[in-house]
Amino acid sequence: MIYAAARSALFRMDAERAHGLTLRALRVAGALPLVPGLFRALTQVQDDRLAVEAFGVRFANPIGLAAGYDKDGLAVRGLFGLGFGHVEIGTLTRGPQPGNTRPRLWRAPEGRALINRMGFPNGGVEAFLARPWPRPYGPVGINIGKSKDTPLNRAADDYITLYERVAHRASYVAINISSPNTPDLRALQTRAYITDLCGAIARTRDHLAQRDGRRVSALIKVAPDLEAAALDDIVDAVLGAGLDGLIATNTTTSRPSIAGFDPAKHIGREGGLSGAPLRARATAVIAHLRSRAGVNLPIIGVGGVDDVSSAIEKLRAGANLLQVYSGLVYRGPSLPAALARGLSGVLDRGEDWRKMRL
Ligand SMILES: Cc1cc2nc3c(=O)[nH]c(=O)nc-3n(C[C@H](O)[C@H](O)[C@H](O)COP(=O)(O)O)c2cc1C
């Protein structure tokens, strides 16, 4: 109810401006003494059955914030106040980047969808590290990406350097090779690059683990627009290198239509589509990855999760954890707690998704 009023004011603004305001509010609230802790106490669903252990990290509930919402990690404590079980920040790049020219983010409310061609605007990893890092309330993933001007044959250096720089602040590191808005980035998912890239990251992870006595898992984030054989190549590279998991999926360059959403109305808005129209494709990718990877490789499912049935669908397809972005824009800040409560209710009814995998 309260969000309905705020939403209509926010939706009258340019989408990126509204996002900036919301993030600032979360940053300010998160920096106030006691406030984020109080909110967390109110929003945290107390149900041990929701806890997930994956890649060496314990999550209080499966619902996380997807990358791109808080690119520079400015509002992590405020975001945990909404009841998330984890928060993924980034994408961070080595140097600061302005991203693409505006406008670069559009809403499609009739489809509960967003289209973006942001291009990794962020202050760069050194600015992130220079800011204080108050202890977060839960696991924080740090998503890293290749700079726009790094050629593909030097991309592995970007990921290795970024991994080394951020690992001490991260519960896990997400390797973003699937955003559609950095030229050529998605080529890193192909056989020509993926095996070497996974190997290089695994070696860096193991070297740091030995040096620092703390192993920080690395997960590969994949695009929804890959054919089955390309997905298989990624799974094989991840398993072959001993990386720790997958995040599926990033935004889509395709334009699936769903009831009420006509992509033709958004011609000229280039970039990645997220939200409800992505839901079915992302779930299909998760199911495929799960069938190829077997039961042991953790998968974070993301794409069009905005109610309990879309959450359950991805868990049943094989996801261990979930993330939301677009759903937060359309359903509002109560979404993470509502999803956790909803999943708890599903377990009360005796429907355990872990035993009901598709
Ligand atoms: C405006 C916007 C910016 C995003 N930026 C990033 C990013 O920097 N890195 C990344 O890995 N994914 C990014 N994403 C993708 C999301 O993390 C997520 O994979 C995608 O939106 C699908 O989830 P959703 O349907 O819940 O939005 C972005 C998405 C949106 C809408």
The ligand as a Gaussian input file, in Angstrom:
#p B3LYP/6-31G(d) Opt

LIG

0 1
 C       19.431000      -1.802000     -14.585000
 C       20.116000      -3.128000     -14.487000
 C       21.481000      -3.171000     -14.307000
 C       22.133000      -4.407000     -14.207000
 N       23.473000      -4.421000     -14.004000
 C       24.105000      -5.616000     -13.863000
 C       25.489000      -5.657000     -13.600000
 O       26.152000      -4.629000     -13.444000
 N       26.069000      -6.879000     -13.496000
 C       25.373000      -8.056000     -13.623000
 O       25.950000      -9.135000     -13.500000
 N       24.040000      -8.042000     -13.862000
 C       23.398000      -6.853000     -13.965000
 N       22.053000      -6.827000     -14.195000
 C       21.325000      -8.116000     -14.355000
 C       20.674000      -8.580000     -13.062000
 O       21.643000      -8.849000     -12.084000
 C       19.818000      -9.828000     -13.305000
 O       20.666000     -10.863000     -13.748000
 C       18.720000      -9.598000     -14.343000
 O       18.153000      -8.313000     -14.207000
 C       17.605000     -10.637000     -14.237000
 O       16.942000     -10.553000     -13.002000
 P       15.513000      -9.839000     -12.812000
 O       14.600000     -10.388000     -13.854000
 O       15.120000     -10.165000     -11.404000
 O       15.754000      -8.363000     -13.008000
 C       21.385000      -5.605000     -14.297000
 C       20.000000      -5.549000     -14.463000
 C       19.349000      -4.336000     -14.552000
 C       17.860000      -4.312000     -14.738000

